[in-house]
Amino acid sequence: VQILKFGASGFVYSVGLAPLMAAVALTALDIAEAEPQRVKRLQANSRLFLDLARKARLDTGSAEAFSVIPVMVGNSLVAGKLCERLFETGINVLPITFPAVPMQGARLRFFLTSEHTTEQIEFAVTATARELDRLRSEEFAMHLPPEIYEI
C-alpha cells in the first residue's frame, strides 16, 4: 500500500482539491458560462501567442492554442536562468524541470488569460526569444555541453 500510495502515477503530484479551490473553480465556470466573450478572448490570445512563438522559432512542442503553452528549452539550468531573466523584464513564468519532465524536457510554461493584451503577448514572445538566444550565445551557455540543446 505504501509503495502504491507514494509511487503510483495517479498519486504522484496530486492532492485532493481544497474546498476553497472547489468554490473558486465553480465560480470560474459560472463566469465562463455567463460571459462567453472571455472564452473567445482566451482562445484568440492563445492562438496569437502560439503563432508568434512559432514565428519567433520558439519550440512549442506539440502545443495547441489552449491557455497553457510550453516553450521547450531542453535543459533545467537554461530554463531556470531564462525564467530569472524574464522575471527581470516583468514576465512571470515558471520553469518545469526534471523530475516533473524528462531530463532533456525542461520548459517554461506560459499561462494565458482572456485579460492579457496583444501588447503583453507580443512582449512576452519577443523577450523570451531574445533572452533564450542570449543565453545560448553567452558565456553561461559556453560552460554547458552542446548536446543539452538537443530536444
C-alpha positions as CSV (number, residue, x, y, z in Angstrom):
1,V,0.0,0.0,0.0
2,Q,2.8,2.4,0.9
3,I,4.6,1.8,-2.4
4,L,1.4,2.4,-4.4
5,K,0.5,5.4,-2.3
6,F,3.8,7.2,-2.9
7,G,4.8,5.8,-6.3
8,A,1.8,5.1,-8.4
9,S,1.3,7.7,-11.2
10,G,-2.2,8.6,-10.1
11,F,-0.9,9.8,-6.7
12,V,2.4,11.4,-7.6
13,Y,2.0,15.2,-7.9
14,S,-1.7,15.0,-6.9
15,V,-3.7,16.0,-3.9
16,G,-7.4,16.4,-3.1
17,L,-9.0,19.7,-4.1
18,A,-9.4,22.1,-1.1
19,P,-13.0,23.3,-0.5
20,L,-12.0,26.9,-1.2
21,M,-10.4,25.9,-4.5
22,A,-13.5,23.9,-5.5
23,A,-15.6,27.1,-4.8
24,V,-13.2,29.2,-6.9
25,A,-13.4,26.6,-9.8
26,L,-17.2,26.6,-9.7
27,T,-17.3,30.4,-9.7
28,A,-14.9,30.4,-12.7
29,L,-17.3,28.0,-14.5
30,D,-20.3,30.2,-13.8
31,I,-18.4,33.3,-15.1
32,A,-17.3,31.4,-18.3
33,E,-20.9,30.4,-18.9
34,A,-22.3,33.9,-18.3
35,E,-19.6,35.7,-20.2
36,P,-18.7,33.6,-23.3
37,Q,-16.7,36.5,-24.8
38,R,-14.0,35.8,-22.2
39,V,-13.6,32.3,-23.6
40,K,-13.3,33.7,-27.1
41,R,-10.7,36.3,-26.0
42,L,-8.7,33.5,-24.3
43,Q,-8.8,31.4,-27.5
44,A,-7.7,34.4,-29.5
45,N,-4.9,35.2,-27.1
46,S,-3.7,31.5,-27.1
47,R,-3.7,31.4,-30.8
48,L,-1.8,34.7,-31.0
49,F,0.8,33.5,-28.5
50,L,1.3,30.2,-30.3
51,D,1.5,31.8,-33.7
52,L,4.0,34.4,-32.6
53,A,6.1,31.9,-30.7
54,R,6.4,29.7,-33.7
55,K,7.3,32.6,-36.0
56,A,10.0,33.5,-33.4
57,R,11.3,30.0,-33.8
58,L,10.5,29.1,-30.2
59,D,9.9,25.4,-29.8
60,T,6.3,24.9,-28.5
61,G,6.4,21.2,-29.0
62,S,3.0,19.7,-29.9
63,A,1.1,22.6,-28.2
64,E,-2.2,23.7,-29.4
65,A,-3.9,27.0,-28.7
66,F,-5.0,26.5,-25.1
67,S,-4.5,28.5,-22.0
68,V,-1.2,26.8,-21.2
69,I,1.6,26.8,-23.8
70,P,5.1,25.5,-23.2
71,V,8.3,26.8,-24.6
72,M,10.7,23.9,-24.7
73,V,14.2,24.7,-23.5
74,G,15.7,21.3,-23.1
75,N,17.9,21.9,-20.0
76,S,16.9,22.7,-16.5
77,L,19.8,25.2,-15.9
78,V,18.9,27.2,-19.0
79,A,15.2,27.1,-18.1
80,G,15.9,28.4,-14.7
81,K,18.2,31.2,-15.9
82,L,15.6,32.1,-18.7
83,C,12.9,32.3,-16.1
84,E,15.0,34.6,-14.0
85,R,15.8,36.9,-16.9
86,L,12.2,37.1,-18.0
87,F,11.1,37.9,-14.4
88,E,13.5,40.9,-14.5
89,T,11.6,42.2,-17.6
90,G,8.3,41.8,-15.8
91,I,7.2,38.4,-17.2
92,N,6.1,35.9,-14.6
93,V,6.7,32.4,-16.0
94,L,8.0,29.4,-14.2
95,P,10.2,26.6,-15.4
96,I,9.2,23.0,-15.4
97,T,12.2,20.8,-14.9
98,F,13.3,17.3,-14.1
99,P,11.9,15.2,-12.4
100,A,8.5,16.6,-13.4
101,V,9.5,16.3,-17.1
102,P,12.2,14.1,-18.7
103,M,15.9,15.2,-18.2
104,Q,16.1,16.9,-21.6
105,G,12.4,18.1,-21.5
106,A,12.8,21.3,-19.4
107,R,10.4,24.1,-20.5
108,L,8.8,27.3,-19.5
109,R,5.0,27.0,-19.2
110,F,3.1,30.2,-20.1
111,F,-0.4,30.6,-18.7
112,L,-2.6,32.8,-20.8
113,T,-5.8,34.5,-19.8
114,S,-8.6,36.4,-21.5
115,E,-7.3,39.6,-19.9
116,H,-3.8,39.6,-21.5
117,T,-3.4,42.3,-24.1
118,T,-1.9,41.8,-27.6
119,E,1.0,44.0,-26.5
120,Q,1.7,41.9,-23.4
121,I,1.7,38.7,-25.5
122,E,3.9,40.2,-28.2
123,F,6.3,41.5,-25.5
124,A,6.4,38.0,-23.8
125,V,7.2,36.2,-27.0
126,T,9.8,38.7,-28.2
127,A,11.5,38.8,-24.8
128,T,11.6,35.0,-24.5
129,A,13.1,34.6,-27.9
130,R,15.7,37.3,-27.3
131,E,16.7,36.1,-23.8
132,L,16.9,32.5,-24.9
133,D,19.1,33.4,-27.9
134,R,21.3,35.5,-25.5
135,L,21.6,32.6,-23.0
136,R,22.7,30.2,-25.8
137,S,25.3,32.6,-27.0
138,E,26.7,34.0,-23.8
139,E,29.4,32.6,-21.5
140,F,26.7,30.8,-19.5
141,A,25.9,28.6,-22.4
142,M,29.6,28.0,-23.2
143,H,30.0,26.1,-20.0
144,L,27.3,23.6,-21.0
145,P,27.8,20.8,-23.4
146,P,26.2,21.4,-26.8
147,E,24.0,18.3,-26.6
148,I,21.9,19.9,-23.9
149,Y,20.2,21.9,-26.6
150,E,19.1,18.9,-28.4
151,I,15.5,18.1,-27.6
